[in-house]
């Protein structure tokens, strides 16, 4: 993947934009590492809203749960900056009916630095909250993922 903004916007199925907050900087003069996980959460929730995941979870108590996450820091973000946060599902075309998990890929693009400042992944497991155990991704949700 290129660090080019146009490539970034093309490569990720959904993006959100936001300004970097001054209050998110730490004593070392850059955005604190924990903030990147909030960026990932913001785009993950936007993706789930766009594909009716949250609506389905509220109606059925079957929805996603974050099993693990990681971040690779590539360039320090500082205030002021405007960022684009992108996500896509890794190897979406290979996910079949009955699958219980998928991996979301994330990236944060810095306007100020004109590059990808961070990349990350989150392993998402589909979960039946009433039964307290993993379950298959609902067909309607998988179809919504593939249509996005």
C-alpha positions in Angstrom: 0.0 0.0 0.0 1.2 3.5 -0.8 1.3 6.4 1.6 -0.3 8.5 -1.1 -3.6 10.1 0.1 -5.5 9.1 -3.0 -4.4 5.5 -2.7 -5.3 5.5 1.0 -8.8 6.8 0.3 -9.2 4.2 -2.5 -7.8 1.3 -0.4 -10.1 1.6 2.6 -13.8 0.9 2.2 -14.8 3.5 4.8 -13.0 6.6 6.2 -13.8 9.2 8.7 -12.1 12.6 9.1 -11.3 14.5 12.2 -8.9 17.1 13.7 -6.2 16.0 16.1 -7.0 17.3 19.6 -4.4 19.3 21.4 -5.4 17.6 24.7 -4.5 14.2 23.3 -0.8 15.1 23.2 1.4 13.7 26.0 4.5 15.0 27.8 6.7 13.9 24.8 4.9 16.4 22.5 3.0 13.9 20.3 -0.4 12.2 20.4 -0.4 9.5 23.1 -0.3 5.9 21.9 -3.6 5.1 23.6 -5.4 7.7 21.4 -4.8 5.6 18.3 -6.9 2.9 19.7 -9.7 5.4 20.1 -9.2 6.3 16.5 -9.6 2.6 15.6 -12.7 2.4 17.7 -14.2 5.4 16.0 -13.8 3.9 12.6 -14.9 0.5 13.7 -18.1 1.9 15.2 -18.7 3.9 12.0 -18.3 0.7 10.0 -20.7 -1.2 12.2 -23.3 1.6 12.0 -23.0 1.7 8.2 -23.5 -2.1 7.9 -26.3 -2.3 10.5 -24.2 -4.3 13.0 -25.3 -2.2 16.0 -28.9 -2.3 15.0 -28.7 -6.1 14.6 -27.0 -6.5 18.0 -29.6 -4.4 19.7 -32.4 -6.5 18.2 -30.9 -10.0 18.7 -28.1 -9.7 21.3 -25.8 -11.2 18.7 -22.9 -8.9 17.7 -19.2 -8.3 17.6 -16.7 -8.3 20.4 -13.1 -7.2 20.1 -10.8 -10.1 20.8 -7.4 -8.5 20.2 -5.9 -5.3 18.7 -2.5 -3.9 17.8 -1.0 -0.8 16.3 2.2 0.0 14.4 3.2 3.6 14.9 4.9 5.0 11.7 5.0 8.7 12.3 4.2 10.8 15.4 1.0 12.8 15.2 1.0 16.3 16.7 -1.4 19.2 17.0 -2.5 20.8 14.8 -3.3 18.1 12.1 -6.3 16.8 10.3 -6.4 13.0 9.9 -8.3 10.4 7.9 -9.0 7.1 9.6 -9.7 4.2 7.4 -10.9 0.6 7.8 -11.5 -2.5 5.7 -12.0 -6.2 6.5 -9.0 -8.2 5.7 -9.6 -10.9 3.0 -13.3 -10.2 3.1 -13.8 -12.2 -0.1 -12.6 -15.3 1.7 -15.0 -15.1 4.6 -17.6 -17.8 4.2 -21.0 -18.4 5.9 -20.5 -20.0 9.3 -17.3 -18.1 10.0 -17.1 -16.7 13.5 -14.4 -14.1 13.2 -12.8 -11.6 10.9 -9.9 -9.1 11.1 -10.4 -5.3 10.6 -7.4 -3.4 9.2 -7.1 0.3 10.2 -4.9 3.2 9.1 -4.5 6.8 10.1 -3.4 9.3 7.4 -1.9 12.6 8.5 -2.6 15.6 6.3 0.2 17.6 7.9 2.8 14.9 7.1 1.1 13.5 4.0 1.6 9.9 5.1 0.1 7.0 7.0 1.0 7.7 10.6 -0.3 4.4 12.0 -1.6 1.1 10.9 -3.4 -1.5 13.0 -5.6 -4.5 13.2 -8.4 -5.8 15.3 -9.6 -9.4 15.6 -13.4 -9.3 15.9 -15.3 -12.4 17.1 -19.1 -12.7 16.6 -20.7 -13.3 20.0 -24.1 -14.3 21.3 -24.4 -12.1 24.4 -27.4 -14.1 25.7 -25.6 -17.4 25.6 -22.1 -16.0 26.5 -20.3 -17.7 23.6 -19.1 -17.1 20.1 -21.4 -17.7 17.1 -21.4 -17.5 13.3 -21.5 -14.0 11.7 -25.2 -13.6 10.6 -25.7 -13.9 6.9 -27.3 -10.5 6.6 -24.3 -8.8 8.3 -21.8 -10.7 6.1 -23.7 -9.6 3.0 -23.7 -6.0 4.3 -19.9 -6.2 4.7 -19.5 -7.4 1.2 -21.8 -4.7 -0.2 -20.0 -1.8 1.5 
